[in-house]
């Protein structure tokens, strides 16, 4: 009996779902199904890998790579469902399972990537890799070889044993960080009893705050926290003390000395990552992390980041002087505080660009943004059509399922949309998948997009801020990357590209949110049906360039904190939990970013990307990818904007290729030349003022 067949047949993970495209049968999945499926899945894949090693046939892609890529089907099914649910709908039961299964999965992965017999076969293929004509197969081989080397396959047994210990602890620490951050963010929601103190907030946001309070059994209103430092409500709240309380709640997440404090977790992670890097022959975790990215060297990353600091700070100081004058005009003395910036910047935007965010929101209703904006752009560029499937259930009642068709009528896959915040959902916005496209496996993609929008009052529409519109387009760029994938191997599917290029397609997709021809279609008043007035439309477009100094400074602060934590060496004294704040300020001061009114986009204690996710030493990738994005946006505009011809080229040369091609070479094929930095500098207002 094989390990997979030993799983109880009634377990919904025992076989591939018979629903369209293999959509998981969420209505039949129970928490008790996960652990048996995980155990059976790991045992099954271990047996499959052992069979690859034992195969006596000549080493070739067909005898090594194909069966290796086909292994782990059961484990993949249960893992994708479990980790999507733990991110979007965490329960105490799922948390306990995660605590138990994380070290098992880490040990399982280590057993494969450090398997001496498998490494010998991969190395034999790698030695003759130039004889492999197919680029995708060659890149897959290189990826497997590099992964095994970077995972310690060539290390002595004693070092491998220590590496296994480090990996197991790091997996547990990341899960602990995520859970503590989620719990502390919920605990820090700002309670306001008097509704008059919420003056300035749109009515639907006030209603959402009231509903949040009711759901937790408290009187009045609750302002819940979003993942970045600057909370969206800070742009509108007139009461300065409420703004201050909301901001301070945001920046104190994970550093209050309570049971949710993330400082012991993150400092331990930084130390362990440094030790692991030394074991693998690297000076630091940052050197290790960037070596297989397109940047290749930490010096290249630092050159980009530090080169932007001076112009960004100069831009920001000009804006700060203007905003401080407005603060004083309102009767307040002293310096502009970080909880004041967004509020007064919004006033400037309203006056300079006639952009009133509260007035604009009724024109950005979620369903119209989705159907007439996001879906319409995908249709205009790539010929895609989205049909809601009410007969298919998502993992939550409010999750919708769409089937996606090409313009020829062929089905491409499914997209699940999960728009709303929940206490059980982690912060931020992200794309993930329940199945990745692969010709080898005959699998179409099943993609999910997550945001954290506030629930509107019952029966009321969901109205978006401009930042939320941008985020929705951004995350859908990731969706398109996964949806339009056309590769043979699952390990190279869709977003399986170097981390510092993974944000590139999503950032490109943001551009369509502000293209006039599309804005006229989706920016329609939800009550009157009238389009956004032409003057307001022009203001929305022109206002996108305002505040780029602030945005760049807060982004650089986060990027440089990430680099500082991960450029620590194992032979240096580790940073203690008590030293976290001092360490942060030293880093910012060293780079000239110690601006009291502008905090990093994420402080260390709530920097989930690097301490709870996969971006450690890689947060720079947002700016690295934006260099490519800004240049590509200019290319699209030169090609006439939103049209099938340019969309098809972008799809054929880049989106469909996943990790099967060199991403920089793919970008050059699209542009017809290497990318340039100048478009990014112009977009962010960082070119010298003449």
KOLSEKE-533039 format. One line per 5 residues: number of its first residue (from 0); for each residue x, y, z of C-alpha. Coordinates in pm, 1 decimal, padded with zeros to 6 digits. Example, Ala and Ser with C-alpha at 12.3 -4.5 7.8 and 13.67 -1.06 7.14 Angstrom:
<rs>
0) 01230.0,-00450.0,00780.0; 01367.0,-00106.0,00714.0;
</rs>
This chain:
<rs>
0) 00000.0,00000.0,00000.0; 00143.1,00339.7,-00099.9; 00153.9,00620.8,00158.7; -00102.9,00821.6,-00037.1; -00349.5,00534.3,-00058.5;
5) -00320.4,00486.9,00320.0; -00510.4,00812.5,00366.3; -00875.7,00755.4,00453.0; -01068.6,00776.0,00122.3; -01330.0,01001.9,00284.4;
10) -01060.3,01263.1,00341.9; -01123.0,01526.8,00070.8; -00747.9,01555.1,00007.3; -00712.2,01184.5,-00075.3; -00761.5,01252.5,-00445.4;
15) -00768.8,01549.3,-00678.0; -01092.4,01745.2,-00653.9; -01349.5,01667.0,-00921.0; -01467.9,02029.0,-00918.3; -01381.7,02247.9,-01218.4;
20) -01006.7,02308.4,-01247.5; -00952.7,02111.6,-00927.1; -01105.7,02380.7,-00705.2; -01078.4,02248.2,-00347.7; -01410.9,02118.6,-00211.5;
25) -01421.6,02372.3,00072.0; -01765.7,02265.9,00194.5; -01631.0,01917.2,00270.2; -01297.7,02014.2,00426.1; -01274.7,02001.9,00805.6;
30) -00984.3,02084.7,01034.0; -00942.7,01717.5,01128.0; -00859.8,01638.1,00765.2; -00538.0,01840.1,00757.1; -00290.4,01654.9,00977.8;
35) -00357.2,01306.8,00832.0; -00328.8,01451.5,00481.2; -00005.8,01632.2,00565.9; 00149.2,01315.4,00707.0; 00035.1,01101.4,00415.0;
40) 00146.9,01367.3,00166.9; 00495.9,01391.8,00312.9; 00530.5,01012.7,00318.9; 00408.7,00988.2,-00039.3; 00652.0,01248.0,-00167.6;
45) 00941.2,01092.7,00025.8; 00865.1,00761.7,-00147.2; 00840.8,00932.2,-00486.8; 01176.4,01103.8,-00441.8; 01331.7,00776.6,-00323.6;
50) 01206.8,00614.6,-00644.0; 01379.1,00886.3,-00848.9; 01705.4,00819.8,-00663.8; 01671.4,00441.2,-00704.7; 01592.9,00460.5,-01077.7;
55) 01873.5,00278.5,-01262.5; 01803.1,00437.6,-01599.4; 02044.2,00690.2,-01746.3; 02019.8,01031.5,-01586.9; 01811.5,01268.4,-01800.9;
60) 01542.1,01533.0,-01758.5; 01281.3,01260.6,-01821.2; 01415.8,01033.1,-01547.4; 01497.3,01300.6,-01289.7; 01328.1,01636.9,-01346.3;
65) 00987.6,01516.6,-01469.1; 00922.9,01273.6,-01180.5; 01064.6,01522.1,-00929.9; 00829.1,01792.5,-01056.5; 00538.7,01546.3,-01052.6;
70) 00601.6,01440.3,-00693.5; 00411.5,01571.5,-00391.8; 00065.0,01605.9,-00545.9; -00115.2,01518.1,-00223.0; 00113.7,01735.3,-00013.7;
75) 00062.1,02023.8,-00255.2; -00316.9,01995.4,-00234.9; -00332.0,02002.9,00143.0; -00055.6,02264.6,00182.4; -00216.1,02516.8,-00050.1;
80) -00553.9,02491.7,00116.4; -00412.6,02498.3,00467.3; -00179.2,02794.4,00428.3; -00432.8,02997.7,00234.2; -00685.2,02940.0,00511.7;
85) -00435.1,03013.5,00788.5; -00365.1,03350.8,00622.8; -00725.3,03442.8,00544.9; -00936.3,03259.1,00804.5; -00717.5,03159.6,01097.9;
90) -00878.8,02967.4,01383.9; -00737.5,02831.2,01706.1; -00754.6,02482.2,01556.6; -00559.9,02588.6,01247.5; -00303.5,02763.3,01466.2;
95) -00243.0,02445.3,01663.0; -00208.3,02246.3,01342.3; 00035.4,02504.1,01206.4; 00248.2,02475.3,01520.2; 00263.6,02099.8,01475.9;
100) 00306.4,02078.5,01101.6; 00557.1,02358.7,01034.9; 00860.5,02177.1,01178.7; 00750.6,01857.0,01004.3; 00731.1,02033.2,00668.7;
105) 01067.2,02201.4,00720.4; 01229.4,01868.3,00804.7; 01061.0,01710.1,00502.5; 01190.5,01980.2,00269.7; 01538.7,01955.8,00419.0;
110) 01538.0,01578.7,00369.4; 01474.8,01628.5,-00002.0; 01707.9,01922.3,-00066.1; 01991.4,01755.3,00130.1; 01938.4,01406.2,-00014.8;
115) 02284.0,01289.7,-00127.0; 02152.3,01050.7,-00391.6; 01923.9,01309.8,-00546.7; 02199.0,01571.2,-00536.5; 02431.3,01333.7,-00721.0;
120) 02177.6,01291.5,-01001.0; 02101.0,01663.7,-01020.0; 02474.8,01740.5,-01021.4; 02537.2,01493.0,-01303.4; 02268.9,01660.9,-01512.3;
125) 02398.3,02004.2,-01416.4; 02750.4,01920.3,-01532.3; 02614.5,01861.4,-01881.4; 02348.9,02136.5,-01873.8; 02472.7,02306.9,-02190.8;
130) 02358.8,02001.4,-02385.3; 01997.1,02072.7,-02287.5; 01851.7,02277.7,-02570.7; 01517.2,02366.6,-02412.9; 01563.3,02687.2,-02211.0;
135) 01285.4,02612.0,-01965.2; 01423.9,02266.8,-01883.4; 01773.4,02408.6,-01844.3; 01652.2,02680.8,-01609.5; 01459.0,02425.7,-01404.7;
140) 01772.7,02215.8,-01367.3; 01973.7,02519.7,-01263.8; 01707.2,02611.1,-01010.1; 01702.4,02263.3,-00853.7; 02082.7,02251.3,-00842.0;
145) 02114.2,02598.9,-00690.8; 01838.8,02526.9,-00440.3; 02010.0,02210.7,-00321.3; 02348.3,02380.9,-00292.2; 02189.7,02676.3,-00109.4;
150) 02006.5,02431.4,00116.0; 02326.4,02261.4,00227.2; 02337.1,01949.6,00010.8; 02715.8,01985.7,-00029.6; 02784.8,02047.6,00340.7;
155) 02937.9,01800.2,00586.3; 02688.8,01596.8,00791.0; 02743.0,01796.2,01108.0; 02670.8,02126.9,00932.8; 02365.3,01975.1,00767.2;
160) 02234.2,01869.6,01107.1; 02274.3,02223.3,01241.8; 02110.9,02363.3,00927.7; 01808.1,02142.2,00985.9; 01779.2,02274.1,01339.9;
165) 01800.1,02635.0,01219.9; 01541.0,02584.5,00947.5; 01297.2,02418.7,01186.3; 01328.2,02699.8,01439.3; 01297.1,02969.4,01172.1;
170) 00976.2,02814.7,01039.8; 00825.3,02817.1,01386.9; 00942.2,03172.3,01457.6; 00783.1,03305.4,01138.4; 00450.3,03146.6,01230.7;
175) 00475.9,03290.5,01582.7; 00555.0,03636.0,01445.2; 00249.7,03630.3,01217.0; 00015.0,03515.1,01490.4; 00145.9,03759.5,01752.5;
180) 00123.4,04047.9,01506.2; -00234.1,03958.9,01412.6; -00334.3,03932.0,01778.6; -00162.3,04255.1,01883.4; -00311.9,04446.4,01589.9;
185) -00659.1,04329.4,01693.4; -00587.1,04423.9,02054.7; -00469.0,04772.7,01955.5; -00780.0,04875.0,01760.4; -00853.8,05232.5,01869.3;
190) -01172.7,05267.7,02072.9; -01364.9,05594.3,02028.7; -01683.7,05633.6,02231.3; -01801.2,05970.3,02099.1; -01888.0,05953.2,01729.9;
195) -01835.2,06329.3,01697.7; -01462.0,06265.8,01733.7; -01468.8,06078.9,01402.2; -01556.0,06395.2,01212.0; -01406.0,06388.9,00865.0;
200) -01434.9,06015.0,00813.7; -01678.1,05915.5,00537.4; -02011.9,05787.0,00663.4; -01948.3,05432.1,00546.8; -01616.2,05424.4,00732.8;
205) -01789.2,05545.6,01048.8; -02049.7,05273.9,01002.1; -01773.1,05017.2,00959.1; -01608.5,05137.3,01281.7; -01939.9,05104.8,01462.5;
210) -01991.3,04754.0,01324.9; -01638.1,04658.7,01432.8; -01715.3,04773.0,01785.8; -02042.2,04580.1,01792.8; -01872.3,04264.8,01666.6;
215) -01636.3,04277.9,01965.5; -01902.8,04370.8,02216.3; -01787.1,04724.6,02296.9; -01975.7,05051.3,02284.4; -01900.4,05324.7,02034.4;
220) -01653.8,05275.9,01750.8; -01338.2,05077.9,01676.2; -01074.8,05190.0,01426.8; -00897.5,04870.6,01325.7; -00537.2,04867.0,01206.2;
225) -00414.7,04803.8,00852.8; -00069.6,04660.6,00788.8; 00137.2,04970.2,00686.5; 00241.8,05233.5,00940.0; 00025.0,05516.5,00804.5;
230) -00338.8,05420.3,00848.5; -00586.3,05530.7,00576.1; -00812.4,05707.7,00826.4; -00533.8,05954.3,00907.6; -00608.7,06140.9,00584.2;
235) -00958.8,06231.7,00701.5; -00981.0,06248.0,01082.4; -01004.4,06611.3,01197.9; -00953.5,06535.8,01567.6; -00576.6,06555.6,01614.2;
240) -00580.4,06347.8,01930.5; -00768.0,06066.2,01759.9; -00515.9,06080.2,01476.9; -00235.5,06064.0,01730.9; -00390.4,05766.0,01906.5;
245) -00441.1,05578.7,01580.2; -00085.0,05643.7,01465.8; 00068.9,05543.3,01799.8; -00137.1,05224.1,01804.0; 00004.3,05143.2,01462.5;
250) 00371.7,05195.4,01551.0; 00352.4,05017.3,01888.1; 00235.9,04687.3,01739.9; 00463.0,04411.4,01861.1; 00668.2,04626.8,02099.7;
255) 00455.1,04667.6,02411.1; 00623.6,04406.2,02627.8; 00310.2,04190.1,02639.7; 00261.4,03827.9,02533.8; 00231.2,03943.0,02171.1;
260) 00567.6,04123.9,02167.2; 00745.1,04032.2,01843.2; 01092.0,04160.8,01935.5; 01223.4,03832.1,02079.7; 01097.4,03654.5,01769.3;
265) 01244.7,03889.7,01511.0; 01584.3,03928.0,01678.4; 01616.6,03551.2,01704.4; 01528.9,03520.4,01335.8; 01796.5,03772.6,01240.0;
270) 02060.3,03584.6,01440.3; 01962.8,03245.0,01301.0; 01960.1,03372.6,00943.3; 02309.9,03513.4,00991.9; 02430.5,03180.1,01129.9;
275) 02274.4,02989.7,00841.4; 02439.1,03222.3,00589.4; 02780.4,03159.1,00746.4; 02725.8,02783.3,00732.2; 02651.3,02814.6,00360.8;
280) 02957.3,03027.4,00291.0; 02802.4,03375.4,00275.7; 02899.6,03685.3,00473.4; 02540.6,03761.4,00569.3; 02183.1,03657.0,00505.5;
285) 02149.9,03953.1,00267.2; 02439.7,03817.7,00060.0; 02275.9,03474.8,00063.0; 01931.0,03607.9,-00025.9; 02037.7,03827.5,-00317.7;
290) 02285.0,03586.0,-00478.5; 02017.4,03407.0,-00683.1; 01819.4,03721.0,-00762.2; 01864.9,03950.7,-01059.8; 02051.0,04200.8,-00839.0;
295) 02316.0,03932.3,-00763.1; 02509.2,04145.1,-00512.1; 02418.7,04344.0,-00202.0; 02627.4,04634.9,-00332.7; 02390.7,04666.5,-00629.5;
300) 02091.8,04678.9,-00396.0; 02250.8,04937.0,-00169.6; 02357.2,05148.6,-00466.1; 01995.2,05174.1,-00581.1; 01857.3,05246.0,-00234.0;
305) 02115.7,05497.1,-00114.4; 02115.3,05672.8,-00450.1; 01748.8,05760.5,-00402.4; 01780.9,05891.2,-00046.1; 01913.2,06241.8,-00116.1;
310) 01658.6,06345.4,-00380.4; 01372.0,06184.3,-00183.9; 01461.6,06360.8,00141.5; 01498.3,06695.7,-00036.2; 01156.4,06649.7,-00194.5;
315) 01007.9,06548.2,00139.8; 01151.3,06846.1,00327.7; 00989.5,07084.3,00076.6; 00654.1,06917.7,00135.6; 00707.3,06917.6,00512.0;
320) 00757.3,07294.1,00519.7; 00429.1,07344.5,00334.0; 00239.1,07104.8,00558.7; 00386.4,07259.0,00874.9; 00255.7,07597.9,00766.9;
325) -00092.0,07449.2,00741.8; -00057.7,07295.0,01087.6; 00029.0,07637.0,01231.8; -00257.0,07799.2,01041.3; -00490.3,07562.2,01225.8;
330) -00365.2,07702.8,01556.3; -00117.2,07431.1,01650.2; 00237.8,07513.5,01749.7; 00554.5,07313.0,01709.6; 00667.4,07060.1,01454.5;
335) 00455.1,06860.5,01214.5; 00399.0,06516.6,01367.5; 00371.9,06186.9,01179.7; -00000.9,06166.1,01257.2; -00045.6,06507.1,01088.6;
340) 00124.6,06435.3,00756.7; -00146.7,06239.7,00576.0; -00419.2,06478.4,00696.6; -00254.4,06795.6,00569.7; -00121.2,06628.5,00255.3;
345) -00480.6,06542.1,00172.4; -00574.3,06909.2,00210.6; -00299.5,07007.6,-00032.1; -00416.5,06746.4,-00278.5; -00773.2,06873.8,-00252.3;
350) -00671.4,07231.2,-00322.8; -00397.0,07174.4,-00577.3; -00563.1,06893.5,-00769.6; -00927.4,06937.4,-00666.0; -00893.9,06587.3,-00523.2;
355) -01131.2,06535.2,-00233.6; -01093.5,06172.2,-00132.0; -01424.6,06162.8,00053.5; -01603.9,06322.0,-00241.9; -01436.7,06082.0,-00486.2;
360) -01515.3,05756.0,-00305.9; -01876.0,05723.9,-00433.8; -01726.6,05705.3,-00784.1; -01508.4,05407.0,-00694.5; -01752.6,05133.4,-00605.2;
365) -01592.3,04790.8,-00577.6; -01807.2,04607.5,-00831.6; -01753.6,04878.1,-01094.1; -01380.2,04896.7,-01023.5; -01362.7,04520.3,-01063.6;
370) -01583.7,04467.0,-01367.7; -01537.3,04791.3,-01560.0; -01180.4,04856.2,-01450.6; -00972.2,04553.2,-01354.4; -01155.4,04294.5,-01565.7;
375) -01195.9,04539.0,-01854.8; -00821.4,04608.6,-01861.7; -00749.5,04234.6,-01866.9; -00994.5,04194.0,-02154.1; -00851.1,04486.6,-02351.9;
380) -00492.5,04371.0,-02309.0; -00518.2,03992.7,-02307.1; -00865.1,03905.3,-02436.2; -00981.0,03759.7,-02103.4; -01343.1,03720.6,-01995.8;
385) -01457.1,03665.7,-01636.9; -01778.9,03481.5,-01551.2; -01895.5,03457.9,-01192.4; -01962.5,03099.7,-01085.9; -02225.1,03113.2,-00812.0;
390) -02239.6,02733.1,-00822.1; -01882.8,02711.1,-00687.4; -01814.9,02778.9,-00320.0; -01519.7,02967.3,-00178.2; -01366.8,02909.7,00165.4;
395) -01573.4,03194.1,00314.8; -01925.8,03302.0,00228.8; -01801.7,03639.8,00104.1; -01543.7,03484.5,-00132.1; -01658.2,03486.3,-00495.7;
400) -01537.4,03250.0,-00767.4; -01488.6,03353.9,-01131.9; -01411.8,03134.2,-01429.4; -01174.9,03291.8,-01680.0; -01200.8,03238.8,-02055.8;
405) -00978.3,03340.8,-02345.8; -01131.4,03526.3,-02639.1; -01149.0,03192.9,-02821.0; -01381.1,03060.6,-02550.6; -01126.4,02826.1,-02392.9;
410) -01131.9,02805.2,-02014.1; -00807.8,02924.9,-01853.3; -00870.7,02878.8,-01482.2; -01042.1,03022.6,-01176.7; -00997.8,03341.3,-00973.7;
415) -01127.4,03369.7,-00616.2; -01179.8,03718.9,-00473.1; -01156.9,03780.7,-00096.1; -01191.7,04154.1,-00045.4; -01283.3,04215.4,00318.0;
420) -01105.0,04237.0,00649.6; -01172.7,03985.5,00928.3; -01022.7,03947.2,01274.2; -00906.2,03602.9,01162.2; -00734.8,03741.2,00850.9;
425) -00380.4,03870.9,00839.9; -00325.2,04230.9,00735.7; -00222.4,04359.2,00397.0; -00307.1,04246.0,00046.6; -00174.1,03949.6,-00146.3;
430) -00220.3,03697.7,-00425.7; -00185.5,03324.3,-00375.2; -00292.9,03005.5,-00549.3; -00473.7,02680.1,-00484.4; -00324.7,02530.3,-00801.5;
435) -00042.9,02642.0,-01031.8; -00051.2,02607.3,-01408.7; 00161.1,02322.1,-01547.8; 00152.5,02141.9,-01881.3; 00341.9,01849.8,-01726.3;
440) 00064.2,01797.5,-01471.6; -00219.5,01905.5,-01699.6; -00314.3,02165.6,-01437.9; -00480.5,02503.3,-01494.5; -00435.9,02782.0,-01237.5;
445) -00669.5,02848.4,-00945.7; -00575.9,03190.2,-00807.3; -00693.6,03392.0,-00507.0; -00666.6,03767.6,-00449.3; -00691.0,03911.0,-00094.6;
450) -00743.3,04267.7,00025.6; -00852.4,04403.1,00363.0; -01138.7,04640.9,00281.8; -01376.4,04751.6,00555.4; -01719.3,04590.5,00541.6;
455) -01985.2,04840.8,00436.5; -02314.1,04861.4,00627.8; -02564.3,04594.1,00530.8; -02704.7,04669.6,00186.7; -02459.1,04952.1,00120.3;
460) -02198.3,04946.1,-00156.7; -01825.6,04903.1,-00093.3; -01657.2,05233.2,-00177.9; -01281.1,05246.3,-00228.7; -01015.9,05505.5,-00163.6;
465) -00770.8,05578.6,-00443.9; -00504.2,05381.2,-00256.1; -00738.7,05083.4,-00236.4; -00807.5,05110.5,-00609.0; -00433.3,05106.8,-00672.5;
470) -00387.2,04806.7,-00442.6; -00661.5,04612.3,-00617.6; -00502.7,04671.9,-00958.8; -00160.8,04584.5,-00815.0; -00265.2,04251.7,-00668.0;
475) -00453.5,04166.5,-00984.3; -00126.3,04207.6,-01169.7; -00000.8,03912.3,-00964.5; -00321.7,03728.4,-01050.2; -00258.4,03779.8,-01421.4;
480) 00099.3,03657.5,-01382.4; -00031.8,03330.1,-01240.5; -00336.5,03307.3,-01463.9; -00155.6,03360.1,-01794.4; 00130.3,03124.5,-01715.9;
485) 00206.3,02874.4,-01992.7; 00497.5,02657.9,-01877.7; 00567.5,02287.4,-01851.4; 00700.9,02269.8,-01497.5; 00507.7,02380.4,-01186.4;
490) 00825.5,02506.0,-01016.1; 00852.2,02773.3,-01287.6; 00484.2,02864.4,-01306.2; 00353.2,03220.5,-01294.4; 00508.6,03418.7,-01010.2;
495) 00788.9,03163.0,-00958.7; 01048.3,03416.8,-01069.6; 01332.5,03585.3,-00879.4; 01190.9,03774.1,-00583.1; 01323.5,04107.1,-00707.0;
500) 01121.5,04071.3,-01028.4; 00801.6,03925.3,-00886.9; 00652.0,04270.5,-00821.5; 00721.8,04391.1,-01174.4; 00403.4,04265.3,-01350.2;
505) 00184.0,04377.5,-01060.7; 00334.2,04725.2,-01061.2; 00284.8,04748.7,-01437.4; -00081.7,04660.0,-01391.0; -00126.4,04959.2,-01159.3;
510) -00083.7,05193.0,-01455.8; -00420.6,05098.8,-01603.1; -00603.6,05229.5,-01296.0; -00518.7,05583.8,-01403.4; -00554.5,05564.1,-01779.6;
515) -00827.5,05806.6,-01889.5; -01003.4,05564.0,-02125.5; -01044.9,05311.4,-01843.1; -01120.9,05562.6,-01567.8; -01413.9,05689.0,-01773.2;
520) -01554.5,05336.1,-01773.2; -01523.1,05240.1,-01407.7; -01526.4,05570.3,-01213.6; -01907.3,05602.1,-01209.2; -02117.8,05735.3,-00919.7;
525) -02282.6,05435.5,-00755.4; -02614.4,05619.8,-00707.2; -02654.2,05844.7,-01010.7; -02466.1,05634.4,-01264.0; -02291.2,05947.8,-01386.3;
530) -01920.9,05923.2,-01474.4; -01656.2,06110.4,-01281.3; -01654.7,06468.6,-01414.8; -01378.2,06532.6,-01664.9; -01214.5,06794.0,-01443.8;
535) -01206.4,06553.3,-01149.0; -01075.4,06277.3,-01373.0; -00785.1,06499.6,-01479.1; -00719.0,06581.4,-01114.4; -00710.2,06214.8,-01012.8;
540) -00453.9,06144.9,-01283.2; -00232.9,06446.8,-01212.3; -00249.4,06390.6,-00834.7; -00072.7,06054.5,-00868.3; 00260.4,06235.9,-00871.6;
545) 00195.2,06429.1,-00549.3; 00356.7,06307.4,-00228.9; 00615.8,06089.9,-00399.2; 00893.2,06223.8,-00176.0; 00711.2,06099.4,00134.4;
550) 00623.7,05768.8,-00032.5; 00984.3,05714.6,-00137.9; 01127.7,05803.5,00203.1; 00895.4,05567.0,00389.9; 00969.0,05291.1,00137.4;
555) 01344.4,05348.0,00159.7; 01323.2,05338.4,00537.6; 01164.1,04995.4,00526.6; 01406.7,04866.5,00261.0; 01712.0,04983.6,00453.2;
560) 01583.4,04840.2,00782.9; 01539.0,04508.3,00606.5; 01892.6,04525.5,00469.9; 02038.4,04626.9,00805.7; 01879.0,04335.6,00989.3;
565) 02000.4,04093.4,00728.1; 02348.0,04233.3,00669.2; 02431.5,04142.4,01029.1; 02708.0,03883.9,01043.0; 02719.2,03575.8,01260.3;
570) 03046.0,03693.8,01419.9; 02881.5,04016.8,01541.7; 02705.0,04041.0,01878.7; 02334.8,03973.6,01812.3; 02081.8,04252.5,01855.6;
575) 01875.6,04194.8,02170.4; 01499.7,04261.2,02196.0; 01574.7,04561.4,02415.3; 01797.1,04712.6,02145.6; 01544.5,04699.9,01860.2;
580) 01435.1,05065.3,01874.7; 01792.7,05192.0,01909.0; 01900.7,04972.5,01618.2; 01621.3,05110.0,01399.5; 01707.9,05472.5,01468.6;
585) 02079.0,05412.7,01413.0; 02003.7,05262.2,01071.8; 01777.0,05548.2,00969.4; 02019.8,05813.0,01098.2; 02312.9,05650.3,00917.6;
590) 02129.4,05689.0,00589.3; 01985.9,06034.9,00655.9; 01630.8,05903.3,00694.6; 01579.3,05993.2,01061.3; 01291.7,06229.2,00982.6;
595) 01064.4,06245.1,01288.7; 00757.3,06316.2,01077.1; 00812.5,06025.7,00834.2; 00830.3,05673.4,00971.5; 00935.4,05374.3,00762.9;
600) 00649.8,05206.4,00581.1; 00690.3,04918.9,00826.9; 00861.7,04918.4,01162.5; 01059.3,04607.0,01249.6; 00805.5,04473.3,01499.2;
605) 00524.4,04467.1,01242.3; 00733.8,04408.2,00929.9; 00547.5,04093.2,00828.9; 00703.2,04081.5,00482.5; 01046.7,04002.2,00626.4;
610) 00975.2,03835.8,00961.3; 00653.5,03653.3,00878.4; 00677.6,03612.5,00502.3; 00923.5,03546.7,00223.9; 01081.1,03889.6,00168.1;
615) 01373.5,03874.3,00413.1; 01654.2,04087.5,00263.9; 01424.1,04122.5,-00036.2; 01193.1,04413.2,00037.2; 01410.9,04621.3,-00195.8;
620) 01244.5,04425.7,-00476.9; 00952.4,04671.7,-00484.8; 01185.2,04954.1,-00588.1; 01404.1,04726.5,-00800.1; 01097.3,04609.5,-00990.2;
625) 00967.1,04963.8,-01018.0; 01268.9,05055.9,-01230.0; 01144.9,04798.7,-01482.4; 00782.4,04899.1,-01430.3; 00831.1,05272.5,-01492.2;
630) 01017.8,05205.2,-01815.7; 00757.8,04949.3,-01926.2; 00474.8,05193.2,-01857.1; 00637.5,05437.4,-02097.1; 00665.8,05154.1,-02351.8;
635) 00294.4,05071.3,-02323.0; 00201.9,05435.5,-02371.9; 00424.5,05460.7,-02678.3; 00243.9,05154.7,-02817.3; -00090.5,05331.4,-02786.4;
640) -00188.7,05236.6,-02433.6; -00443.3,04967.0,-02362.1; -00461.0,04744.4,-02669.2; -00433.4,04377.9,-02762.6; -00118.0,04412.3,-02968.9;
645) 00097.3,04546.1,-02687.4; -00078.8,04327.5,-02431.0; -00011.4,04016.8,-02638.2; 00358.2,04100.0,-02662.9; 00383.0,04153.1,-02286.4;
650) 00194.7,03827.3,-02232.5; 00398.9,03623.3,-02480.2; 00742.1,03749.1,-02383.1; 00698.8,03780.1,-02007.3; 00373.1,03694.5,-01828.7;
655) 00332.6,03350.4,-01983.6; 00696.3,03251.5,-01936.6; 00712.6,03253.8,-01555.0; 01053.0,03140.1,-01436.4; 01121.0,02961.7,-01763.1;
660) 01324.6,03252.5,-01900.9; 01571.6,03506.0,-01767.0; 01336.7,03784.8,-01652.3; 01578.0,04063.6,-01744.7; 01615.8,03917.9,-02092.7;
665) 01235.9,03902.4,-02117.5; 01207.7,04269.3,-02020.2; 01464.1,04359.4,-02284.7; 01263.3,04168.0,-02545.2; 00957.2,04372.7,-02457.7;
670) 01136.5,04708.3,-02450.8; 01379.7,04635.7,-02730.3; 01668.9,04751.9,-02507.6; 01791.6,04732.4,-02145.5; 01572.6,04916.6,-01890.5;
675) 01660.6,05271.0,-01779.1; 01644.6,05435.0,-01433.6; 01526.6,05777.4,-01553.6; 01155.1,05690.7,-01586.5; 01147.3,05588.9,-01218.4;
680) 01317.8,05911.0,-01110.4; 01073.2,06115.5,-01315.9; 00770.1,05927.4,-01180.0; 00879.0,05977.2,-00818.4; 00970.9,06342.0,-00870.4;
685) 01336.6,06275.6,-00793.8; 01496.3,06439.4,-01096.8; 01692.6,06759.4,-01021.3; 01480.3,07075.0,-01012.9; 01599.8,07314.4,-01282.1;
</rs>
